[in-house]
Amino acid sequence: MDLVSLLYGRQEQSWQAQANCMGVDPDLFFPERGASTSEAKEVCRGCVVQEDCLEYALANGEKFGIWGGMSERERRRVRRARALQRRASDVAAG
C-alpha cells in the first residue's frame, strides 16, 4: 500500500495522485509560523486537483498547512462565508 492510500484511503487517491505536490517535500506546505507560503501556493497554482484538495481540507477541518492553494486563515474565511450563505438560504427558504 502506498503512502497516499495509507493516509487518506483509496477514494482520495484518485485525485491526490494527480496533484502537483506529489513528490514535493511536504515541509514546503507546512511552513513555520510567519514564514512565506508563496512557494507552496505556487505549486498549487494551476494544479488540476486544486479544488478537490481545498474541499478535502474544508471537509476534514485541516487546521495546518497549505491545501488547495489556501492557508488556514484563508480556509477559515471560506468556511465562514459558506456558513453565512447557508444561514441566509435557510432564512429565505423558511
Secondary structure by P-SEA (a helix, b strand, c coil): cccccccccccaaaaaaaccccccccccccccccccaaaaaaaaccccaaaaaaaaaaaacccccccccccaaaaaaaaaaaaaaaaaaaaaac
